[in-house]
Amino acid sequence: MSTAKSLPTWDVLSKHDVFPEANNEEISRLNFLTHLNVHLSANILPGVKTVYEKTVLPAYIKETGKAPTTRHEIRKAMLDNPYFQMWSGLRRNTMEMRQQAGRSQVLRQIENLVEKVEAYNKDADTLQLDDAITIPPNVGMVDIHCQPGCYYEEYFENDVTVAASYDLGLFVTTAGLLGALSDGGGKAITHWLSKDHSDFKPKRILDIGCTVGHNAVPLAQAFPDAEVIAIDVARPSLRYAHARAKSLGVNNITFVQANAEDLSQYEDESFDFITTSMFWHETSHESMPKIFKTINRLLKKGGLTIHLEQPQYTNMGLYEQFIRDWDTYFNNEPYWGPMHELDLKKVLNESGFNGESMFEVGVVSLIDEKIFGKREEGDSGEDYGRAPVWNAFGLWK
């Protein structure tokens, strides 16, 4: 039987050279928000289901004569429930406080951070920014995750404020489960490949929507002889991502400012591996098929495309759909619900792929012992700090 682990502290994160520094007060603030998130998830969230089943659902059936048939009906019925309001308000506030705490921490040292980033990026041909790239409507319509400026806002020349804040704040929301470098997604993919497809040795890799490069780096490390292209529309994120990778000694990634809807600069069938990580729910019904058509054009015969995402709502109970859909309405993620109700095989078919070839798999990231300590032999892992299982879908072309 496993023993519950103590909650980690933000200060265990690996401090690469462009990672923002923190004083004791800032560490305490980030730890408070991290542990509040864990408390809300572990101890308060189960009560939301209880009040739904014992109070809201019976009242709904009494009033309408039937049970809810969609997640939207559940949401509307829950909005006036005080317990749901408490949980939802606290969860929203922890996200807003995470963003403001990170923003404050970064801004007090921004000149030093920009100086470090510029030193790594100076005259580098592996950082390619393009003034002609505009922010797509689906990215520019809201501050995603409640982060002021989203991933792309620039407040001055060579700014990296939003990127550095994002890098330091991921720990608060995930409570360390992404690892000491917040690279758990990329590591999960490489771990799955090494375990189940050890003969796959891609020579050219495309990471779409790379933000600060935290998932591109483990791909580049796992395949050191490969050329990795990491693209995003956000200039501050790319500046920071490039310097971050360089500071970690990773030199086989080229960071490119580009819109994945049109990557005409790359030839047909020029990549053997194309991936995304928690990207699709931040696109739109208009952009998603365009990007998949691009992926289909760029992927070599026999190549692999795989995408980390939250699971689709297909075959999921209505209550679970409703609770997952919280991000759509309360976390500035307007495409979260619409994306997760799509028929992915149909989307792939309409993009030129054979949708019937799509697979779904759970990919497991290794426990970061720096954060959670060494697992004891026989530890079942059924406690906080277990290896997270990432949902992924993809296909071999």
MOCORGI-V459130 format. One record per residue. N is the residue number from 1. RES is the residue in three letters. SS is DSSP state (H for helix, E for strand, L for the rest). PHI is phi in whole degrees, -180 to 180 (none if undefined). PSI is psi in radians with two decimals (none if undefined). Layout:
# MOCORGI-V459130
N:RES:SS:PHI:PSI, N:RES:SS:PHI:PSI
This chain:
# MOCORGI-V459130
1:MET:L:none:2.31, 2:SER:L:-80:2.70, 3:THR:L:-105:2.35, 4:ALA:L:-60:2.35, 5:LYS:L:-89:2.61, 6:SER:L:-70:2.66, 7:LEU:L:-70:2.50, 8:PRO:L:-77:2.86, 9:THR:L:-107:2.52, 10:TRP:H:-54:-0.53, 11:ASP:H:-69:-0.16, 12:VAL:H:-80:-0.16, 13:LEU:L:-59:2.54, 14:SER:L:-70:2.28, 15:LYS:L:-100:1.52, 16:HIS:L:-66:3.00, 17:ASP:L:-69:-0.38, 18:VAL:L:-108:0.22, 19:PHE:L:-76:2.35, 20:PRO:L:-62:2.45, 21:GLU:L:-78:2.85, 22:ALA:L:-141:2.43, 23:ASN:L:-90:3.11, 24:ASN:H:-61:-0.69, 25:GLU:H:-65:-0.70, 26:GLU:H:-68:-0.70, 27:ILE:H:-62:-0.77, 28:SER:H:-62:-0.72, 29:ARG:H:-63:-0.80, 30:LEU:H:-66:-0.66, 31:ASN:H:-65:-0.73, 32:PHE:H:-58:-0.82, 33:LEU:H:-67:-0.68, 34:THR:H:-60:-0.87, 35:HIS:H:-71:-0.51, 36:LEU:H:-66:-0.70, 37:ASN:H:-60:-0.77, 38:VAL:H:-63:-0.76, 39:HIS:H:-62:-0.77, 40:LEU:H:-62:-0.72, 41:SER:H:-72:-0.78, 42:ALA:H:-82:-0.61, 43:ASN:H:-115:-0.47, 44:ILE:H:-100:-0.72, 45:LEU:H:-57:-0.73, 46:PRO:H:-56:-0.53, 47:GLY:H:-68:-0.44, 48:VAL:H:-63:-0.76, 49:LYS:H:-65:-0.66, 50:THR:H:-63:-0.82, 51:VAL:H:-69:-0.52, 52:TYR:H:-65:-0.87, 53:GLU:H:-70:-0.62, 54:LYS:H:-95:-0.42, 55:THR:H:-121:-1.02, 56:VAL:H:-71:-0.81, 57:LEU:H:-62:-0.85, 58:PRO:H:-59:-0.68, 59:ALA:H:-67:-0.67, 60:TYR:H:-64:-0.79, 61:ILE:H:-64:-0.70, 62:LYS:H:-63:-0.67, 63:GLU:H:-78:-0.68, 64:THR:H:-105:-0.31, 65:GLY:L:82:0.15, 66:LYS:L:-154:2.83, 67:ALA:L:-81:2.74, 68:PRO:L:-58:2.53, 69:THR:L:-112:-0.11, 70:THR:L:-140:2.81, 71:ARG:H:-65:-0.50, 72:HIS:H:-68:-0.64, 73:GLU:H:-66:-0.66, 74:ILE:H:-64:-0.80, 75:ARG:H:-59:-0.82, 76:LYS:H:-64:-0.62, 77:ALA:H:-72:-0.49, 78:MET:H:-86:-0.32, 79:LEU:L:-59:-0.55, 80:ASP:L:-92:0.02, 81:ASN:L:-79:2.19, 82:PRO:H:-62:-0.62, 83:TYR:H:-68:-0.78, 84:PHE:H:-62:-0.72, 85:GLN:H:-60:-0.72, 86:MET:H:-63:-0.90, 87:TRP:H:-61:-0.81, 88:SER:H:-64:-0.76, 89:GLY:H:-64:-0.73, 90:LEU:H:-66:-0.72, 91:ARG:H:-64:-0.76, 92:ARG:H:-62:-0.74, 93:ASN:H:-66:-0.61, 94:THR:H:-65:-0.61, 95:MET:H:-68:-0.79, 96:GLU:H:-63:-0.72, 97:MET:H:-68:-0.63, 98:ARG:H:-59:-0.79, 99:GLN:H:-67:-0.72, 100:GLN:H:-72:-0.64, 101:ALA:H:-64:-0.78, 102:GLY:H:-66:-0.72, 103:ARG:H:-62:-0.79, 104:SER:H:-63:-0.76, 105:GLN:H:-63:-0.73, 106:VAL:H:-70:-0.77, 107:LEU:H:-65:-0.52, 108:ARG:L:-70:-0.25, 109:GLN:L:-129:0.34, 110:ILE:H:-63:-0.63, 111:GLU:H:-61:-0.73, 112:ASN:H:-68:-0.70, 113:LEU:H:-64:-0.79, 114:VAL:H:-62:-0.70, 115:GLU:H:-61:-0.75, 116:LYS:H:-65:-0.79, 117:VAL:H:-61:-0.78, 118:GLU:H:-63:-0.62, 119:ALA:H:-64:-0.73, 120:TYR:H:-71:-0.56, 121:ASN:H:-91:-0.19, 122:LYS:L:-56:2.12, 123:ASP:L:59:0.40, 124:ALA:L:-84:2.22, 125:ASP:L:-83:-0.03, 126:THR:L:-93:0.12, 127:LEU:E:-124:1.99, 128:GLN:E:-124:1.76, 129:LEU:L:-99:2.62, 130:ASP:L:-138:1.95, 131:ASP:L:-63:-0.34, 132:ALA:L:-78:-0.26, 133:ILE:L:-77:2.22, 134:THR:L:-106:2.80, 135:ILE:L:-79:2.16, 136:PRO:L:-62:2.64, 137:PRO:H:-56:-0.65, 138:ASN:H:-67:-0.44, 139:VAL:H:-87:-0.67, 140:GLY:H:-84:-0.15, 141:MET:L:-76:-0.46, 142:VAL:L:-143:2.82, 143:ASP:L:-83:1.64, 144:ILE:H:-58:2.43, 145:HIS:H:63:0.30, 146:CYS:H:68:0.26, 147:GLN:L:-82:2.07, 148:PRO:L:-56:2.18, 149:GLY:L:86:0.03, 150:CYS:L:51:-2.37, 151:TYR:L:-98:-0.11, 152:TYR:L:-123:-0.24, 153:GLU:L:-66:2.34, 154:GLU:L:-116:2.19, 155:TYR:L:-99:-0.28, 156:PHE:L:-162:3.03, 157:GLU:L:-62:2.35, 158:ASN:L:62:0.50, 159:ASP:L:-68:2.52, 160:VAL:L:-134:0.33, 161:THR:H:-55:-0.91, 162:VAL:H:-65:-0.60, 163:ALA:H:-71:-0.79, 164:ALA:H:-65:-0.66, 165:SER:H:-65:-0.71, 166:TYR:H:-63:-0.76, 167:ASP:H:-61:-0.81, 168:LEU:H:-77:-0.41, 169:GLY:H:-89:-0.27, 170:LEU:H:-57:-0.62, 171:PHE:H:-59:-0.65, 172:VAL:H:-63:-0.76, 173:THR:H:-78:-0.61, 174:THR:H:-98:-0.14, 175:ALA:L:55:0.68, 176:GLY:L:87:-0.09, 177:LEU:L:-71:-0.20, 178:LEU:L:-87:-0.11, 179:GLY:L:97:3.02, 180:ALA:L:-69:-0.28, 181:LEU:L:-118:0.28, 182:SER:L:52:0.61, 183:ASP:L:-112:0.41, 184:GLY:H:-61:-0.58, 185:GLY:H:-65:-0.89, 186:GLY:H:-62:-0.68, 187:LYS:H:-67:-0.62, 188:ALA:H:-63:-0.73, 189:ILE:H:-64:-0.83, 190:THR:H:-67:-0.61, 191:HIS:H:-65:-0.76, 192:TRP:H:-63:-0.76, 193:LEU:H:-64:-0.78, 194:SER:H:-66:-0.54, 195:LYS:H:-83:-0.78, 196:ASP:H:-107:-0.30, 197:HIS:L:-142:0.98, 198:SER:L:-66:-0.31, 199:ASP:L:-85:-0.11, 200:PHE:L:-83:2.01, 201:LYS:L:-128:1.40, 202:PRO:L:-65:2.49, 203:LYS:L:-102:-0.34, 204:ARG:E:-142:2.12, 205:ILE:E:-122:2.41, 206:LEU:E:-119:2.14, 207:ASP:E:-110:2.03, 208:ILE:E:-98:2.27, 209:GLY:L:74:0.94, 210:CYS:L:-78:-0.27, 211:THR:L:44:-2.00, 212:VAL:L:-92:0.25, 213:GLY:L:77:0.24, 214:HIS:L:-70:-0.38, 215:ASN:L:-100:-0.33, 216:ALA:H:-72:-0.61, 217:VAL:H:-60:-0.88, 218:PRO:H:-63:-0.50, 219:LEU:H:-65:-0.79, 220:ALA:H:-66:-0.62, 221:GLN:H:-71:-0.63, 222:ALA:H:-72:-0.51, 223:PHE:L:-126:1.27, 224:PRO:L:-65:-0.35, 225:ASP:L:-90:-0.06, 226:ALA:L:-88:2.68, 227:GLU:E:-93:2.13, 228:VAL:E:-108:2.22, 229:ILE:E:-109:2.12, 230:ALA:E:-116:2.10, 231:ILE:E:-117:2.67, 232:ASP:E:-162:2.85, 233:VAL:L:-91:-0.18, 234:ALA:L:-95:1.97, 235:ARG:H:-64:-0.82, 236:PRO:H:-60:-0.67, 237:SER:H:-65:-0.71, 238:LEU:H:-69:-0.72, 239:ARG:H:-56:-0.88, 240:TYR:H:-67:-0.75, 241:ALA:H:-61:-0.74, 242:HIS:H:-64:-0.82, 243:ALA:H:-65:-0.67, 244:ARG:H:-61:-0.84, 245:ALA:H:-62:-0.77, 246:LYS:H:-61:-0.72, 247:SER:H:-66:-0.40, 248:LEU:L:-91:0.07, 249:GLY:L:80:0.33, 250:VAL:L:-101:2.06, 251:ASN:L:-122:0.10, 252:ASN:L:-106:0.46, 253:ILE:E:-116:2.29, 254:THR:E:-106:2.13, 255:PHE:E:-97:2.16, 256:VAL:E:-126:2.27, 257:GLN:E:-80:1.98, 258:ALA:L:-160:2.72, 259:ASN:L:-101:2.14, 260:ALA:L:-66:-0.21, 261:GLU:L:-68:-0.44, 262:ASP:L:-145:1.74, 263:LEU:L:-115:0.94, 264:SER:L:-66:-0.24, 265:GLN:L:-72:-0.22, 266:TYR:L:-109:2.41, 267:GLU:L:-73:2.78, 268:ASP:L:-59:2.50, 269:GLU:L:50:0.84, 270:SER:L:-108:0.06, 271:PHE:E:-129:2.42, 272:ASP:E:-97:-0.11, 273:PHE:E:-149:2.15, 274:ILE:E:-130:2.28, 275:THR:E:-142:2.79, 276:THR:E:-139:2.82, 277:SER:E:-137:1.98, 278:MET:L:49:0.84, 279:PHE:L:-108:-0.73, 280:TRP:H:-65:-0.56, 281:HIS:H:-74:-0.02, 282:GLU:H:-112:0.34, 283:THR:L:-104:-2.36, 284:SER:L:-164:2.94, 285:HIS:H:-61:-0.51, 286:GLU:H:-79:-0.77, 287:SER:H:-83:-0.53, 288:MET:H:-58:-0.88, 289:PRO:H:-65:-0.57, 290:LYS:H:-64:-0.72, 291:ILE:H:-69:-0.70, 292:PHE:H:-65:-0.61, 293:LYS:H:-64:-0.67, 294:THR:H:-63:-0.79, 295:ILE:H:-60:-0.74, 296:ASN:H:-62:-0.70, 297:ARG:H:-67:-0.69, 298:LEU:H:-83:-0.38, 299:LEU:E:-81:2.31, 300:LYS:E:-70:2.74, 301:LYS:E:-61:2.31, 302:GLY:E:84:-0.01, 303:GLY:E:-81:2.95, 304:LEU:E:-120:2.35, 305:THR:E:-123:2.28, 306:ILE:E:-141:2.53, 307:HIS:E:-137:2.13, 308:LEU:E:-81:2.22, 309:GLU:L:-155:2.82, 310:GLN:L:-66:2.65, 311:PRO:L:-65:2.63, 312:GLN:L:-68:2.77, 313:TYR:L:-76:-0.16, 314:THR:L:-56:2.32, 315:ASN:L:61:0.39, 316:MET:L:-107:2.43, 317:GLY:L:-61:2.68, 318:LEU:H:-62:-0.70, 319:TYR:H:-64:-0.76, 320:GLU:H:-64:-0.66, 321:GLN:H:-58:-0.82, 322:PHE:H:-59:-0.82, 323:ILE:H:-72:-0.59, 324:ARG:H:-69:-0.53, 325:ASP:L:-74:-0.05, 326:TRP:H:-52:-0.69, 327:ASP:H:-63:-0.52, 328:THR:H:-61:-0.71, 329:TYR:H:-104:-0.37, 330:PHE:H:-128:0.01, 331:ASN:L:-129:0.42, 332:ASN:L:54:0.81, 333:GLU:L:-127:1.20, 334:PRO:L:-63:-0.39, 335:TYR:L:-96:0.03, 336:TRP:H:-56:-1.04, 337:GLY:H:-65:-0.89, 338:PRO:H:-56:-0.66, 339:MET:H:-69:-0.73, 340:HIS:H:-79:-0.07, 341:GLU:L:-101:0.02, 342:LEU:L:-70:2.67, 343:ASP:L:-87:1.76, 344:LEU:H:-65:-0.61, 345:LYS:H:-62:-0.68, 346:LYS:H:-66:-0.75, 347:VAL:H:-59:-0.77, 348:LEU:H:-65:-0.74, 349:ASN:H:-59:-0.77, 350:GLU:H:-70:-0.25, 351:SER:L:-98:0.06, 352:GLY:L:102:-0.13, 353:PHE:L:-83:2.95, 354:ASN:L:-92:1.73, 355:GLY:H:-60:-0.46, 356:GLU:H:-68:-0.25, 357:SER:H:-85:-0.07, 358:MET:L:-65:2.42, 359:PHE:E:-120:2.74, 360:GLU:E:-124:2.43, 361:VAL:E:-151:2.60, 362:GLY:E:-95:2.11, 363:VAL:E:-108:2.37, 364:VAL:E:-108:2.20, 365:SER:L:-86:2.50, 366:LEU:L:-71:2.55, 367:ILE:L:-62:2.33, 368:ASP:L:-87:1.82, 369:GLU:H:-66:-0.39, 370:LYS:H:-63:-0.55, 371:ILE:H:-93:-0.82, 372:PHE:H:-108:-0.01, 373:GLY:L:81:2.98, 374:LYS:L:-76:2.35, 375:ARG:L:-74:2.34, 376:GLU:L:-77:2.60, 377:GLU:L:-59:2.28, 378:GLY:L:88:-0.04, 379:ASP:L:-67:2.14, 380:SER:L:-74:-0.34, 381:GLY:L:78:0.19, 382:GLU:L:-86:0.81, 383:ASP:L:-144:3.12, 384:TYR:L:-62:2.34, 385:GLY:L:101:0.08, 386:ARG:L:-70:2.82, 387:ALA:L:-65:2.12, 388:PRO:L:-71:2.45, 389:VAL:E:-101:2.11, 390:TRP:E:-94:2.34, 391:ASN:E:-78:2.37, 392:ALA:E:-142:2.61, 393:PHE:E:-133:2.69, 394:GLY:E:-179:-2.96, 395:LEU:E:-162:2.75, 396:TRP:E:-97:2.31, 397:LYS:L:-84:none
